[in-house]
């Protein structure tokens, strides 16, 4: 799998994670799901927030690692080109 394809997939996972976080916040704050459903509503809202964090945080770290690695390779190639 190429880096470009992997970066696109990671960006999709980040977007899914952020959307799940926002959905969980909406369910807790505005839809008042815990008040209408009780404990089940709290579990649903908390699960949305938890899965949103699971999707968004590790992928951000890995994506940052890939982008820094690519930038370092480009700098190394540029300095080799300048030396020639």
MODELLER restraints for C-alpha pairs under 7 A, 6 or more apart:
rsr = mdl.restraints
at = mdl.atoms
rsr.add(forms.Gaussian(group=physical.xy_distance, feature=features.Distance(at['CA:7:A'], at['CA:63:A']), mean=6.66, stdev=0.5))
rsr.add(forms.Gaussian(group=physical.xy_distance, feature=features.Distance(at['CA:10:A'], at['CA:59:A']), mean=5.91, stdev=0.5))
rsr.add(forms.Gaussian(group=physical.xy_distance, feature=features.Distance(at['CA:10:A'], at['CA:63:A']), mean=6.79, stdev=0.5))
rsr.add(forms.Gaussian(group=physical.xy_distance, feature=features.Distance(at['CA:13:A'], at['CA:55:A']), mean=5.82, stdev=0.5))
rsr.add(forms.Gaussian(group=physical.xy_distance, feature=features.Distance(at['CA:13:A'], at['CA:56:A']), mean=6.52, stdev=0.5))
rsr.add(forms.Gaussian(group=physical.xy_distance, feature=features.Distance(at['CA:14:A'], at['CA:55:A']), mean=6.14, stdev=0.5))
rsr.add(forms.Gaussian(group=physical.xy_distance, feature=features.Distance(at['CA:14:A'], at['CA:56:A']), mean=4.49, stdev=0.5))
rsr.add(forms.Gaussian(group=physical.xy_distance, feature=features.Distance(at['CA:14:A'], at['CA:59:A']), mean=6.51, stdev=0.5))
rsr.add(forms.Gaussian(group=physical.xy_distance, feature=features.Distance(at['CA:14:A'], at['CA:60:A']), mean=7.00, stdev=0.5))
rsr.add(forms.Gaussian(group=physical.xy_distance, feature=features.Distance(at['CA:16:A'], at['CA:55:A']), mean=6.94, stdev=0.5))
rsr.add(forms.Gaussian(group=physical.xy_distance, feature=features.Distance(at['CA:17:A'], at['CA:51:A']), mean=6.87, stdev=0.5))
rsr.add(forms.Gaussian(group=physical.xy_distance, feature=features.Distance(at['CA:17:A'], at['CA:52:A']), mean=3.83, stdev=0.5))
rsr.add(forms.Gaussian(group=physical.xy_distance, feature=features.Distance(at['CA:17:A'], at['CA:53:A']), mean=6.17, stdev=0.5))
rsr.add(forms.Gaussian(group=physical.xy_distance, feature=features.Distance(at['CA:17:A'], at['CA:55:A']), mean=4.62, stdev=0.5))
rsr.add(forms.Gaussian(group=physical.xy_distance, feature=features.Distance(at['CA:17:A'], at['CA:56:A']), mean=4.62, stdev=0.5))
rsr.add(forms.Gaussian(group=physical.xy_distance, feature=features.Distance(at['CA:18:A'], at['CA:52:A']), mean=5.93, stdev=0.5))
rsr.add(forms.Gaussian(group=physical.xy_distance, feature=features.Distance(at['CA:18:A'], at['CA:56:A']), mean=6.48, stdev=0.5))
rsr.add(forms.Gaussian(group=physical.xy_distance, feature=features.Distance(at['CA:20:A'], at['CA:48:A']), mean=5.33, stdev=0.5))
rsr.add(forms.Gaussian(group=physical.xy_distance, feature=features.Distance(at['CA:20:A'], at['CA:49:A']), mean=6.10, stdev=0.5))
rsr.add(forms.Gaussian(group=physical.xy_distance, feature=features.Distance(at['CA:20:A'], at['CA:51:A']), mean=6.90, stdev=0.5))
rsr.add(forms.Gaussian(group=physical.xy_distance, feature=features.Distance(at['CA:20:A'], at['CA:52:A']), mean=4.66, stdev=0.5))
rsr.add(forms.Gaussian(group=physical.xy_distance, feature=features.Distance(at['CA:21:A'], at['CA:48:A']), mean=6.25, stdev=0.5))
rsr.add(forms.Gaussian(group=physical.xy_distance, feature=features.Distance(at['CA:21:A'], at['CA:49:A']), mean=4.61, stdev=0.5))
rsr.add(forms.Gaussian(group=physical.xy_distance, feature=features.Distance(at['CA:21:A'], at['CA:52:A']), mean=4.82, stdev=0.5))
rsr.add(forms.Gaussian(group=physical.xy_distance, feature=features.Distance(at['CA:23:A'], at['CA:48:A']), mean=6.75, stdev=0.5))
rsr.add(forms.Gaussian(group=physical.xy_distance, feature=features.Distance(at['CA:24:A'], at['CA:45:A']), mean=4.61, stdev=0.5))
rsr.add(forms.Gaussian(group=physical.xy_distance, feature=features.Distance(at['CA:24:A'], at['CA:46:A']), mean=6.51, stdev=0.5))
rsr.add(forms.Gaussian(group=physical.xy_distance, feature=features.Distance(at['CA:24:A'], at['CA:48:A']), mean=4.89, stdev=0.5))
rsr.add(forms.Gaussian(group=physical.xy_distance, feature=features.Distance(at['CA:24:A'], at['CA:49:A']), mean=5.04, stdev=0.5))
rsr.add(forms.Gaussian(group=physical.xy_distance, feature=features.Distance(at['CA:27:A'], at['CA:33:A']), mean=5.57, stdev=0.5))
rsr.add(forms.Gaussian(group=physical.xy_distance, feature=features.Distance(at['CA:27:A'], at['CA:45:A']), mean=5.86, stdev=0.5))
rsr.add(forms.Gaussian(group=physical.xy_distance, feature=features.Distance(at['CA:28:A'], at['CA:34:A']), mean=6.65, stdev=0.5))
rsr.add(forms.Gaussian(group=physical.xy_distance, feature=features.Distance(at['CA:28:A'], at['CA:45:A']), mean=6.07, stdev=0.5))
rsr.add(forms.Gaussian(group=physical.xy_distance, feature=features.Distance(at['CA:33:A'], at['CA:41:A']), mean=5.03, stdev=0.5))
rsr.add(forms.Gaussian(group=physical.xy_distance, feature=features.Distance(at['CA:34:A'], at['CA:41:A']), mean=4.25, stdev=0.5))
rsr.add(forms.Gaussian(group=physical.xy_distance, feature=features.Distance(at['CA:34:A'], at['CA:42:A']), mean=4.89, stdev=0.5))
